[in-house]
Amino acid sequence: MASPNFTNQDKAFSPRPDIEKALDKGFIGMTKVFALSIGLILVAIALVVTLRAWPAITRFGLPFLWTKEWNPVAGRETFGALPVIYGTLVSSFMGLLISIPLGVGSAIFLSENFIPVQVRTVLIFLVELLAAIPSVVYGLWGIFVLIPFIRPFANWLHDNFGWFPLFSTAPSGPGMFPAGIILGIMTLPIIIAISRDSLAALPPELRQASLGLGASRWGTIFRVLVPAAISGIVGGIMLALGRAMGETMAVTMLIGNANRISPSLFQPANTISALLANQFAEASGIQVAALMYAGLVLIVLTLVVNIFAQLIVNKIKAKYN
């Protein structure tokens, strides 16, 4: 009796070996563990910070968020985070006002065929190199180069538009203005890299179909490509915002470290990260708990910003789908 002849198709549908099934199950389980570990790490960080901040939470409560005074003198301890919350939000959003148009515009320029490939490769390398510069170097550059460079422009703004609250005081060196500019420069590589990857990952059929229907090149970019890649672009902006809100060394060197609230961008200010960097090493007692409370506030602010960004992305997706 002749043995049956198995074709390649029959072999393709033959039962898989048990070892392959076991490896697949093991890989799926491993990826689940990795995914869950991210959430567990975040919960662990928040839990530890909350436990260390609990003495300050029970003593100062929610008024900690809108109290302006920060006085660590023993016997008269009064701690309030409103000035540093204000400084964190204003400096971060000022940085984004600079980095979003420059970053998204640069990403479009680098993802489309506006320049030869050789030049584009060099520019992409320079963007990545910009992200690799340590923050302390940005701080030193800001002190010795940026502040002297922008001082004439800041003086001109104060002399001509001093009636406007944002420019109502004369520039005095370190302050919110140079800190916001340095944050804009530091967040540029994140926005450029993620936005460019999101645009480059789009199927080429989108460009071809839009151009084939008679749309101009710029119409294709702003009405087809950017909306299609908006989730990645917004994700990059949110990562940049997180970097700006948590940046420590460069901001500490440039913002002036003054716990005050002023509408003027030329006045010294402070951020939560700068406050922690300046005071944590010498803090003791309830001051440590107050600093951890401020760190917990920064975690919550970052969480709220990311939730808000996800809602924006979902709304934009629903508009274009």
C-alpha positions in Angstrom: 0.0 0.0 0.0 1.5 3.3 -1.1 2.1 5.9 1.6 0.1 9.1 1.2 1.9 12.1 -0.4 1.7 15.3 1.7 1.9 18.6 -0.1 3.3 21.8 1.3 -0.3 23.0 2.0 -1.0 19.9 4.1 2.1 20.5 6.1 1.1 24.2 6.6 -2.1 23.0 8.4 -0.5 20.3 10.4 -0.7 20.6 14.2 1.9 22.8 15.8 4.4 21.3 18.1 3.8 21.6 21.8 7.0 23.5 22.3 5.8 26.3 19.9 2.5 26.5 21.8 4.3 26.7 25.1 6.6 29.4 23.8 3.7 31.5 22.5 1.9 31.2 25.8 5.1 32.2 27.6 5.6 35.2 25.4 2.1 36.4 25.9 2.4 36.0 29.6 5.7 37.9 29.6 4.3 40.8 27.7 1.4 41.0 30.2 3.9 41.1 33.0 5.8 43.9 31.4 2.7 45.9 30.7 1.4 45.5 34.2 4.8 46.4 35.7 4.5 49.9 34.2 1.3 50.5 36.1 2.7 48.9 39.2 5.8 51.1 39.1 3.7 54.3 38.8 1.4 53.2 41.6 4.5 52.4 43.8 6.0 55.8 43.2 2.8 57.6 43.9 2.2 55.5 47.1 5.7 56.1 48.5 5.5 59.9 47.8 2.0 60.0 49.4 3.2 58.2 52.5 6.2 60.5 52.9 3.9 63.5 52.4 1.2 62.3 54.7 2.3 64.4 57.8 2.1 67.6 55.6 -1.2 66.5 54.1 -2.8 66.0 57.5 -1.3 69.2 58.9 -1.9 71.7 56.0 -4.6 69.9 54.0 -5.9 71.4 50.7 -5.1 75.0 51.7 -1.5 74.0 50.9 -2.5 74.4 47.2 -3.4 78.0 47.5 -1.2 79.3 50.3 1.5 81.6 49.1 4.0 81.6 52.0 6.8 79.1 52.2 8.5 79.5 55.6 10.6 76.6 56.9 11.8 78.4 60.1 11.4 76.1 63.1 8.4 77.0 65.2 6.8 79.1 62.5 6.6 76.5 59.7 4.1 77.6 57.0 4.2 75.9 53.7 2.2 76.8 50.6 2.7 75.6 47.0 0.7 78.2 45.0 3.8 80.2 43.8 5.6 77.0 42.6 2.5 75.6 41.0 2.1 78.9 39.2 5.7 78.9 38.1 5.6 75.3 37.0 2.5 75.8 34.8 3.5 79.2 33.3 7.1 78.2 32.5 6.0 74.9 31.0 3.3 76.4 28.8 5.6 79.3 27.8 8.1 76.7 26.6 5.4 74.9 24.6 4.3 78.1 23.0 7.9 78.2 21.6 8.5 74.6 20.8 5.1 73.5 19.3 5.2 75.7 16.2 8.9 75.2 15.7 8.8 71.5 16.5 5.8 70.6 14.3 7.0 72.8 11.5 10.5 71.2 11.6 8.9 67.8 11.6 6.9 68.6 8.5 10.0 70.0 6.9 12.0 66.8 7.7 9.3 64.3 6.8 8.5 65.7 3.4 10.9 65.9 0.4 11.7 69.6 0.7 15.5 69.0 0.8 18.0 66.4 -0.4 18.2 63.2 1.6 21.8 63.9 2.6 21.0 67.3 4.1 17.9 65.9 5.8 19.9 63.1 7.4 22.4 65.6 8.9 19.5 67.7 10.3 17.9 64.7 11.9 21.2 63.8 13.5 21.5 67.4 14.9 18.0 67.2 16.3 19.0 63.9 18.1 22.2 65.5 19.3 20.2 68.4 20.8 18.3 65.9 22.9 21.5 64.4 24.2 22.8 67.6 25.7 22.7 67.5 29.6 20.3 69.9 31.2 23.1 71.5 33.3 24.8 72.5 30.0 21.6 74.1 28.9 21.6 76.0 32.2 25.1 77.2 31.8 24.4 78.2 28.3 21.4 80.1 29.4 23.3 82.0 32.1 26.3 83.0 29.9 24.7 83.2 26.5 20.9 83.4 26.5 20.3 85.9 29.3 22.8 88.5 27.8 21.5 87.8 24.3 17.8 88.5 25.2 18.5 91.4 27.6 18.3 94.1 24.9 15.0 92.6 23.6 13.6 92.3 27.1 14.5 96.0 27.8 12.9 97.0 24.6 9.7 95.2 25.6 9.7 96.8 29.0 10.4 100.3 27.6 7.7 100.1 24.9 5.1 97.8 26.4 5.6 98.3 30.1 1.9 99.1 30.6 1.2 95.4 29.7 1.4 93.2 32.9 3.6 90.6 31.2 6.4 93.2 30.7 5.6 95.5 33.6 9.0 95.1 35.4 12.5 95.7 34.2 14.5 92.5 33.4 16.9 91.6 36.2 18.7 88.6 34.7 17.2 85.2 35.8 13.5 85.0 35.7 10.5 83.4 34.0 11.3 84.6 30.6 14.8 82.9 30.1 13.5 79.8 31.9 10.6 79.5 29.5 12.8 80.0 26.5 15.3 77.3 27.7 12.3 74.9 28.2 11.2 75.6 24.7 14.6 74.7 23.3 14.9 71.6 25.5 11.5 70.2 24.5 12.0 70.8 20.8 13.8 67.5 20.0 10.9 65.4 21.6 8.2 67.2 19.5 10.3 67.0 16.3 11.3 63.4 16.7 7.8 62.0 17.6 5.9 64.2 15.1 8.3 63.4 12.3 8.0 59.6 13.0 4.2 60.0 13.1 4.1 61.7 9.7 6.7 59.4 8.1 4.6 56.3 9.3 1.6 57.4 7.3 0.8 55.3 4.2 2.0 56.9 1.0 -1.4 56.4 -0.5 -2.7 59.3 1.5 -0.4 61.7 -0.2 -0.9 60.2 -3.6 -4.7 60.2 -3.3 -4.9 63.8 -2.1 -2.5 65.1 -4.8 -4.4 63.0 -7.4 -7.7 64.7 -6.4 -6.1 68.1 -7.2 -5.1 69.2 -3.7 -2.0 71.4 -3.4 1.1 70.2 -1.5 0.4 72.4 1.5 -3.3 71.5 1.4 -2.3 67.8 1.5 0.0 68.4 4.5 -2.4 70.5 6.6 -5.7 68.9 5.6 -4.7 65.2 5.2 -1.3 64.3 6.7 -1.4 66.4 9.9 -4.9 65.3 10.9 -4.0 61.7 10.2 -0.9 61.9 12.4 -2.5 64.2 15.1 -2.5 61.5 17.8 1.2 61.0 17.5 1.8 64.8 17.3 -0.3 65.4 20.4 1.5 62.5 22.2 4.8 64.1 21.5 3.6 67.5 22.7 2.4 65.8 26.0 5.7 64.1 26.5 7.4 67.5 25.9 5.0 69.1 28.5 5.9 66.4 31.0 9.6 67.1 30.4 9.0 70.8 30.8 7.0 70.4 34.1 9.6 68.0 35.6 12.8 69.8 34.3 15.0 70.6 37.3 18.6 71.7 36.8 18.3 74.2 33.9 15.2 75.8 35.3 16.8 76.0 38.8 19.7 77.9 37.3 17.6 80.3 35.2 14.3 81.0 36.9 15.6 82.9 40.0 14.2 80.6 42.7 11.8 83.2 44.3 8.6 82.0 45.8 6.4 84.8 44.4 3.6 85.2 42.0 4.0 88.0 39.5 2.3 88.6 36.1 5.6 89.9 34.7 7.7 87.4 32.8 10.9 89.3 33.8 10.5 88.7 37.5 12.2 85.7 39.3 9.9 82.8 40.0 10.1 79.2 41.1 8.9 75.7 40.1 8.1 72.6 42.0 11.2 70.8 40.7 13.5 73.7 41.4 12.1 74.0 45.0 12.8 70.3 45.6 16.3 70.6 44.2 17.1 73.7 46.3 15.7 72.6 49.6 15.5 68.8 49.9 19.2 68.3 50.8 18.9 70.6 53.9 15.3 69.9 54.8 14.2 68.2 58.0 11.0 67.4 59.9 7.8 68.7 58.5 9.7 70.5 55.7 10.5 67.1 54.1 6.9 66.1 54.2 5.9 69.5 52.7 8.4 69.0 49.8 7.0 65.5 49.2 3.5 67.0 49.2 4.7 69.4 46.5 6.1 66.5 44.6 2.8 64.7 44.9 1.1 67.8 43.5 3.4 67.7 40.5 2.5 64.0 39.9 -1.2 64.9 40.0 -0.7 67.9 37.6 1.1 65.6 35.1 -1.7 63.0 35.4 -4.4 65.7 34.8 -2.6 67.1 31.8 -2.2 63.7 30.2 -5.9 62.8 30.8 -6.9 66.2 29.2 -4.6 65.5 26.3 -6.1 62.1 25.7 -9.6 63.7 25.6 -8.4 66.2 23.0 -6.9 63.4 20.9 -10.1 61.4 21.0 -12.1 64.4 20.1 -9.9 65.2 17.1 -10.0 61.6 16.0 -13.8 61.6 16.1 -13.8 64.8 14.0 -11.7 63.4 11.2 -12.9 59.8 11.2 
